[in-house]
Amino acid sequence: MNETALAYPRGARGAAVWLDLDQAELDAAYDQSRYAANRAQITGRYATQSAQVRTRLGAPSRFAYGPTAIEMLDIYPAAQNPAPINIFIHGGAWRNGVARDYGFAAELFIAAGAHLVVPDFLWVQDAGGSLMPIADQVRRAVAWVYRNATRFGGDRERIYVSGHSSGAHLAGVVLTTDWPEAFALPPDVVKGGVCCSGIYDLRPARLSARSQYVAFTDEMEHALSPQRHLASIDVPLVLAYGTLETPEFQRQSRDFAAALRAAGKPVQLLVGEHYNHFELLETMANPYGLLGRAVLEQMQLGRG
């Protein structure tokens, strides 16, 4: 039995569905709330801290990046321009979360001389159960930022992405984008990425209870599994996870990092000791925290 299997409580077991996890174990493995009793408190802090940031900084600028009502993004502007840009893609299991609740790290970026951009995008239940339109919107948001960077004082040659949970998955998808083919843009639109606690191979998620609200298909599973498109990832990538996350989420990051290394790609794997899935993201607001330090170092910025 491997480490992942041993990390799950054992009772009467069914047939293995993924690795040596039965269906109940796999469902638990893709349900972070089973491993984070304080989920509501932490996500509540995201919203509260973001509101406090807006009180101190003022409301972010808000722009449309696409034709539908949801395709809007928040920009927390740097004081001096042109400035580098970090596009943060929020999580929420593809089915919840809004940009206004994920601005809590804005002061870290602004103090370091960077813009923070946080897009809104469809929830999967509003996309017919498909992740494809969501991925398309996030890519459109990045393309908009590149094309319109001068409108808000951004340096389009220094665009980075970051993401958490399902947002880390989407950030990984962004890094596999063929920008010339899809948007008639240069191939190096994005210069690097920091992905925290993501899913990089959709197969086990498809086999889990997440298939009750995501209408997975073979095409979707392949197209939106970053680990299957290593040749398309040509920028430095930082992957991070917490030791109190589900063992499957830990494995996803470790396996993706190992695959990238084997393919000769620049990757760094960070481990947040004693952090669960939701707690780890809060370190992005701290210039000395695991994620705050990672994004600033990747963007070659000081701590403000």
PyMOL commands that set and color helices and strands:
alter all, ss='L'
color gray80, all
select helices_A, chain A and resi 3-6+23-29+32-34+39-57+99-102+106-111+124-126+132-152+166-175+179-183+203-207+209-212+218-223+226-228+230-232+247-262+277-285+290-298
alter helices_A, ss='H'
color red, helices_A
select strands_A, chain A and resi 16-18+21-22+61-64+72-76+83-89+115-119+154-164+193-196+237-242+267-272
alter strands_A, ss='S'
color yellow, strands_A
deselect
rebuild
show_as cartoon
